[in-house]
Structure formats: structure tokens, C-alpha cells
Amino acid sequence: MKILVGKKLKMTRIFTAEGLVRAVTAVEAKPTEISEIISADKSGYDAIKVKTTNRKKTKYSEFRVEESEIDAKVGDKITVEVFTAGDIITVIGTSKGKGFSGTIKRYHFVQGPKSHGSNQQRRVGSIGAGYPQRVIKGQRMPGHMGDERITVRNLEIIDVDSKNNIILIAGPLPGSTGSEVRVIGK
């Protein structure tokens, strides 16, 4: 059972033994404690609830797992040492929020003509037909962009620094610097 709640630090690059450059993201994952094991008998699903403490704040996070994968008990500590270099993981985070956006930025729509007095340069245009005489659900229109839960699968752990509780993960991760990410090992 390889699960952690961490804080995205920054992106950087490292050099491999062959001399190649790899882009990595540093994640600081303080030790977490298992606070509850949720069983399918009571709740209808199997999960592990972990407790993370940062200065004054205590946060609880829940990870769904299979009953056969639960090999820990309440009070056990989970640290970065459960991961090793070369492990394949899944990372869940919240993407950067970009506020209210129009359709050109949000969905890459094409601009209208800019000459001869056109008033349709950055507007949406037609949003439906004469029938069914309503806006069809799922119509791409201006609205809030970003700030969504993003899951990135099949990422590789490049290095684990157990002294400083830092994991180096290949590639970019969702969210801004300092945002919370969940790391789940296979």
C-alpha cells in the first residue's frame, strides 16, 4: 500500500548517468498517520483515511483501496520510504484556476472577421437550432476555467530523499507551487 499526501514544491531538472536532462517535479511529503480503516460492511466501500498535520492544521484524506491491499492498522505511519526510484505512480491534484474565460481561450474557437464593421470578433455566435428551442446541455460557452481535479497516470519516481521527505517525480504535475497532491503507487 503506497499512498501519500504531499505538497508540490517546484519543477527542476536533473542529469541522468548517461548525461541526459530530465524534467522533474519535487514533492514534499511529510509522514502521514492512518486514522481510520473504512470497511465495505459499514460504508459500502473499502478505504483508508489518513491524517496529515501541518503546523496548526490537521487534514484528513481518504484513499479508496481494495480490501486485499489493506495491510496496515490504525496508527501506522506512512513515509516517503515506501517508494523507491523507478516506481510507477498516479498523481492527483487540482489544476491552476484561470477565472472566467471566453470561448476563444477556453475551447480554442476561431475569431470572427476583424474588418468591414463586423461585431462578431470574439463573441460566441449561434448556440443552437430553431428546434428544440432551448440551449442544449453541454453547449460550449464562456465560463469558469481551470481549478479542476486532474489525475496523471504512469509517472515515474526518479529519486527519493527520505532525509528531507522529498520525492522527485518525472514530468509536470497539476497545480501551482505549494498545492496539495496525492501520490498513489501501484
N, C-alpha and C positions, 0 to 999 in steps of 0.2 A: 504494500500500500504506500504509494508515493504521492503525497499531496502536500502543498504548501501555500500559504498566503504571503505575498511579498509586495515590495514597493519598487516600481520601475525607477532606476537611477538615471542612466543616460546611455546613449549609444557611443561606441568607440570602435576601434579596430585593433586587431592583433595579427601577428605574423605567425604562420604555421612553421613546422620544421622544414618544409620544402621551400619556404620563402614566399609563400602566397599570402595575400592580405585577406582577412575575413572580417566582415562587419558583425559586431556582436552587441547585445544589449545587456547591461548589468542590472541584476535584480537582487535587492537586499531582502532576505527572508529571515526574519527573526524566528526563534523557536516557538512553535505553537503547541498547545496542550489539548488533548482530546477531552471535551467536556461532556459529550453525550453520544451514545450509540443508538440510533433510531432503527427500530426493527419493523419489518413488514407486518407483524402481528398487530401492532398498535396503530401504526400510521399508514399502512398500505404500501410502503416503500422502504428500502434499506438505505441508510445514510450515516455519515459520521459528521458530528458537529464539533468544530474546533474553535478554541478561544485564542485570540491574538491580543496582546496587551502592548500599547504604545503610550508611554508616559502616563497620562491621566485617563486615557480612553481604553476601554475593553470592547472588542468587536467579536461577534460570533459569525462564523461562516459554515455553510453546510455543503458537503460533497456527497453526491449520490454514488454509491458503490454496490457491487453485488454482495450478497451475504457470504459467499465463499471467500471474498477478498478481505474480509474484516479479520485481521489477526492481531488486533490491539485491544486494550481495555481503557476504561475511563481513567484519566490522569497521566497517561503516557505522553511523553514529549516527542515531537517530530522536528528534526533539524534538517539543515541542508545536506547532512551526511548521508541521507537516504538516496541521494542522487549521485551518479558518477559521470565522468566525461564520456560522451558517446551515447547516453540515454536519449531516447526519442520521447518527446513530451507534447502535451497540449497546453496552451496558454489562453486564459480567458480574461479579457479586460474590457474597459469602456473607452470607446474612441473619443477623440477630441470633439468638443461641441463647437459648431460653427454658426450658431444662431439662425435667424430667419434668412432664407436664401430663395432666390428666384429660380425659375425652371432652367435657365441657361447654366447657372453654376451647379444646380442640384442634379439635373438629369442630362446635361450637355445638349440641350436643344439648340437649334440654329437661330441666329438673329434674323430679323426681317430686313427689308431693304432700307438703306440709310438716306436715300435721295428722293427727290420729287415729292416732298411733303408727306412721306409715309409716317403714320403714327403707330406702327406695329414693330418697332425695333426690338424691344426686349419684353414684349408682352406675350401672354400665353397663346392667344388665338382661340380657335374653336375648341370647345370642351365636350362636344357631343353632337349627336344627330338630332333630327326632328322627332324621332321616336327612340327611346322610351320617355322622352320629355322630362328627363332628370339627369343629374350628373351620375355617371356610372361609378360604382365603388372601385377604388384603386386607381382613379384618374391621377396622372402625374401633374401636380400643381405646386405653386410656391408653398413653402412651409419650413418647419424646423429641420435643420440638417446636422448630422453627427450625434454625439452623445448616445451611442447605441452599444449594446453588448456585442462584442466581437470575439469569436473563437478562432484561434490559429492552431492548426494541427501539424504534426510531423516536424516539429522543430528539434534541433539537436543541441544538447548541452556540450559546450566547448570546454569549460573548466569550472571547478567547484572550489571555492576558498572557504573552508569550514572555520578558519580562524576569525574572519571578518563577516561570516554569514552572507557571502555573495556568490551568486551563480551567474556565469556568462553564457548567454543563450544566443545561438546563431540567428542573425537577421533581426528585423524590426518587430516590435511588439505594439499592440494597440494602446492608445492613451498618451497623456502627456507625462513629463518627468514628475515623479512624485505620486503618480496614480497607483491604485491598487491593482495587482494582477494575481490570478490564481494559476498555480503550476500543478499539472496533473501528469504523473508518469504512467507509462503503460506497463 
